C-alpha cells in the first residue's frame, strides 16, 4: 500500500487547499488577468493577493509576465496535467475492495 504523496504533487495539493487560490485559478481559467483585476474580482487587498499568488507560482500552477509596471497572470496548463495524471492513477489502478475485518 502506498502512503507517501509524490513530492511533485504535494505543493499542487497544498495550493488547492485554500478558497482564494481556487478562486484565482477559476478567474484565470479563460483568460490572462493583471493582479489588480484579480484583487478587484476577489475583493481583497493587493498584499493578501500577493501571498496567494506566490503560493500558486511556487506550485507552478500560474505564470506571470510583466508588461510595464503590471504583472499579468495565466494558468500553467502543463502543471495541471501533472495533477490530473496523479489523480487519474487512483481511478485506474486502485481497486475498491471491501474492508478487511479487524481482529477482536
N, C-alpha and C positions, 0 to 999 in steps of 0.2 A: 504494500500500500504506500503510495506517495503522500508525503505530508508537507514537504517543502515547496514554497511558491518560488517559481523561477525568478532569479534576480532581475531579469529583463522586464518582467511583468509587474513586480511589486510597486515600483513608482507609478505605473499606469493605474493600478487599482487604488492606490492612495490618492492620486489626483482626482479620481472619480468619486471620492468619498465625501465631498463637500458640495452643498447645493449651489453656491455661487459659481463654482468651477463647472458644474454641469450646465448651468445657465449660459456661461461664456461659450462652452462648446456648442450648445444649441444655437446661440446667436451667430456663431461662425460657420454653421452648417452650410449655409447657402452663399455666403459672401465674406469678403475681407472687410474688416472694420478697424477704425482707429480706436485707440484706448479711450479717448474722450467719448466716443459714441457708445462704447461698451459700458462705461461707467454711467452714462446718462440712461441707457436702457435698464440697467440694474438698480439705479437709484443709490449708488454707493460712492464714496469718496475715491479720489484717484489713488490715495495711499493704500486703501483697503484693496482696491482692484489690483494694484501693483503686486501685492503679496500673492494673490491668487494667480495672476499671470506668470509670475516667477515659478510657481509650482508646476503649472501647465507646461511652461517652456522646458524646465528641468526634466520633466517626464517625457519630453519630446512630442507632446500632443499638439502643440501650436508652434508656429514660427512667426517671427516679426521681421518687418523690413522698415527701415527708416526712410522717410521722404520729408526732407526739410526738418522741421522740429517735431514732426508727428511720427508715431510708430503705428504701422498697420499690421494687424494680426490675421492669420489664416490657420486653418487646420493643417496638420502634417499627416496626411492620409496614410502613408506607409506605416506609421506608428500604430494607427488604428487596426491595420492588418495584423500586426503582431498580437494585439489583444484579441482580435477575432479568432486567430489561429489557436491561441491558448484556450479560449473558451470552447471552441468547436471540438477540441480533443475530449472534453467531458461528454459531449453528446455522442461522439463517435466511438469512443473507446472505454467508456465507463459503464459496465453493466449495472443495472439496478437489481440488486439481489436482496432477498428478504433478510432481515436482521437475524443474526445468529443468537440462539438462546444463551443467556448468561447462566453460569453455574450458580446454583443456590448455595 
